Amino acid sequence: MNIGALRPNLGWPLLMLFVTGVAYGLTYSLTGVAVRGGVPLIAYVFWLGLGAGVVMLALSLIFRVPPRVGWAYIKCFTVTGTTGFAIPYIIVAVVLEQNLPAGVMSMIIALAPLMTYLGAVIFRFEPAWWLRFLGLFIGIAGIVLIVAPEASLPSPDLVVWVMVALLVPLGYATTTIAAALMRPPAMDSLAFSAGFFIAPLPILAIAMVVRGDLWAFGGGFGDAEWALVLSMFVQGLGIYLFLEVVMLMGPVFFTTVNFITPVTGILFGMAFFGERLSFWVLIALVPLFLGLLFVIMPRKSAVI
């Protein structure tokens, strides 16, 4: 179901972009509620993927666009689902369990387009351009402002978890580059979303058993359980809108979601956990946004 085909004007993609940014920003706070409320790390990601996958599969069947079966499709689903969902969300759950502020986590995600550009240059999908490399270094300066000042984080011990959190935008960048290298077959966004979440479930199930994170819904339903259920729908919606926006407007247009996600992530962190980020962390938004702007800037608009 291509809802974008129903409303091809710019307003509809902008609305989808905004909703995606809000969904992504909300996800990190919901993850924090779930794992800090007692849901084991791997179990959280497994049930999140299963729930979101079932929702998207049901919708794809209702609209008669089921996921295609074949090695090319399974390979695409497994690689993108593992690098773009399973591994990043295990890392998100780990760092939020260590009480890294959800607002800081959402800011770190803004590095994904910068890392994607670096990978695109390495694999020769994009030509090297000094302005975009400048944006990459400015974005790195933003992360330095988060971790270097002694009072920037609630605890100096969180610096190492900020470094671990950098693997999340790296995973998203890997997903983008892997998809370009594999040239996945065109597919309806609902069907792709279902495969994206379902394909890495066997890997997550094995990890859950090995780690001893066996957990299932049972007994009373508290905040942690409700946060997990809501995350299933939020994740499904976010991935579906991501695919629709990229199909309609291209990946460069979609990267502007990273102007929305950090702001909404900070606001949700304040609402859910009463987070009050330090002056240095808030100032870090400036180089992060400026670096992102340089990376997504069309080359023909630059004056050299």
N, C-alpha and C positions, 0 to 999 in steps of 0.2 A: 504494500500500500504506500504509494508515494504522495503524501499529503502536500508536498511542495508543488506538485503538478497542478494542484487545485488552485493555488494562489501564487503565481510566479513573481509577484511584485516584490520589491526589496523589503517592504515592511514585514512580510511573513518570515523570511530568513532572519531578520533582526530580532523578531519576537522569539523565534526558536533559539537563537544564540543567547539571548538574555535568560531564557528559562533553563538552558543548559548550564550557564554560569552559576545560576542560583542552585541548581541541583548538585553540581560538583561541590560548591561551597558547603552545602548542607551535609553532604556525604561524610566529610571528615568529622563533623561534630557528632553525627549519628554513630559513626564507628567508635568514637571516644566513649559515648554513653554505653554502647554494647560491651566493649572489652573492659572498660573500667567497672562495669556492672557485673562481671563474672563470666561472660561468654568466652570460652577458650579461643585463642588467636586463630588457629587453623580451622577450627569448627566454624568460627564466624565467617571466614572467607568462603568455606565450602557451602554453608547454608545460604549465604548471600548469592553465590553463583547459581546454586540450584534453584532458589526462589525466583531470581531474575530470569534465569533461562526458561523455567516453566511458564512464567507469565508471557515472555516474548514468543515462546513456541506456541502457546495457546492462541495468541493473537495472530500469529502467522497462519495457523490452521484455519482460524475463523475467516480470515481474509483470503484463504486459498493460495498462499504463497509460502509453502513449507520449505525448510532448508533443503538444499540439494545434497545428495550423497555421492561421494566419489573421492578418490585420493587427493585430488587437487583442492577440493573444498575442505576435507578433513584436515589436511596439512595447514591450510590457511587459517581455519578456525583455531587449531591447536596452538600455532605459533602466536597469532595475535591475541588470543585469549589468555595465554600464559604470560606473555610479556606486557600486555596491556591491562590485564585484570588480576590474575592469580598472584603473581609475584609482587606487583605494586601494592595490592591491598593487604597482603601479609605484612609487608614493610610498614604500611600505614597503621595497621593494627598494633604492631610491635612498638612503634615510636609513640603512639598515642597512649598506649598502656603505660609507657614510661613518663607520662604527663607532659610530653611536648605539647605546647598550646596548639589547638586546632587551627587558629589563625595563622600561626607560623607555618604549619604544614601546607595550608592553602597558598601561601606566598611562594613557597619553594616550588610548587607546581608550575609557576610562571616561567621556570627555566626550561620547560619542555620544548618550546619552539626554538630556543637558542641551541639546545643540544641537537634537535632535529636538523637544524641548518648545518651544524658542524658535521653530522653524519652524512647529510646530502652532498656536502663538498667532498668528503672522503670517498664516497661511492660515485662521485661525478654526476649526480642528478642536478646539481646547482653549481654555477661558476662561483669561484671565490670572489668576494667583494669586500674591500677594506671597511666599508661602513657597517656591514653586517658583522664582521669580526670585532669591530669596535663595540657593537651592541652586545656581543657575547662577553667581552671583558667587563663591560659596564654591569651586566647582569651578575657576573661573578662578584663584582664589588658590592652589590646589594646583599649577597649572602655573607660577605665578610662583615658588613655592618650588623648583621644579625648575630654572628658568633664571636666577633672579636671584642667589642666593649664588654667589660666585666659585668655591667648591670643590664645588659640587653635581654637576657633570658632569666626566667624565675630562679634557675640554679645553674651554676657553671657546669655541672655534670651533664646538662642537656646538650652541650656542644657536640659531643660524640653522636648523639641521636639526630642532630641536624645533619651531620655528615652521612649517617645511614639513610636519612630521608631523601638525600640527593639521588639515591638509586631509583626513586619513584619517577621523577621526570626523565631519568635515563631510560627506564623501562618504556615509558610512553614514546620516547624518541625512537627506541628500538622497534617498537610496534609499527610506527610509520615507515621506517626504512625497510623493515622486513616485508611489509605489504607491497611496497614499491618494487622490491627485488623479486618477490614471488609472483607479481602481477596476478592477484586473485581474480577469479571470474566475477563478472558483474552479478549482483544479486540484490533482491529487495531488502530494504533496511531491516524489516521485522525478522526475516529469515536469517540474515547475517547476525543480528543481535542475539537470536536464540543460539546459534552455533558458537558464537563468541563466548557465551557464558557456560554452555554445556560441555564443550570439548575439553577444557582443562580439569573438569571435575574428577576424573580418575586419578590424576596427579595429586590433586588436593586430598582425595580420600586416602591415598597411600600415606601422604604426609601427616594426615590427621591420626592415622593408626600408629605410625612410627613415633610421633611426638606424644601420643597418649592423650590427645585432645578430643576424645570421643565425647560427644555432647549432642543432645537432641531436646527439642521443646518438650516440656513436661511440667506438671505441677502448676503453680501460679504463673501468671503473665505479668512480669514487672517491666520497669523502664528499659532494661537491657533487651528483653525479648521484643518489645514493641519497636525499639530503635532498629533492630535487625530486620523485622518485617517491613518497616517503612523504607529501609535502605534497599530492599529488593526492588521495590517499585521505582524508587528514585534512580537506582543504577540502570534499570531497564530503560526508563525514560531518557536518561542522559546519553546512553550509547545509541539509542535509536535516533535522537535528535542530532547527535554528532554525525552519524552516517548521512542523514538527510541534508544537513547543512553543507557537508563536504561535497555531496553529490550536486547540490544546487549551485553553490557559490565557490567551491574549491577549498583546499586546505589552508591557504593563506588567510582567507576571510575568517575561517573558523578559529585560527590562532588568536584572534582578538577576544575570544572567550576568556583568555588569561588576564584581561583587564577587569573582568567581572568576578571571576572566581576568588581572587585574593580578598577583594572587598567584602563579598558575601560571606566568605569563610571567616573573616575577622568578626563580622557582625553576629554570625551564628555562634562563634566561640564565646563572645560576650554574653549572648542570650542564654546559652546552655550551661556554661561553666563560670560565668562571671569573669572571664579573662580580661585583663587590662595590660595590653602590650606596652613595652617600654618605648621611650622616645626613639631610641636607636632602631628598633624594629619597624616602627611606623615610617621613619625616615628612609629605611631600606626599600620601601615601596617605590620611591622616586627612581633610583637607578634600575630597579627591576622593570618598571614600566618603560623607562627610557630605552633600556636595552632591548626589550620586546618590540618597541616601536621601530628601532633601527633594523631589526631582523625582518619584520614583515613589510617594511617600506619597499614599494616597487622600485626597481633599479632605474627605470626610465624617468622617475620623478626627481632623482638626485641631481644636484648640480655639482659637477666635479671640476 
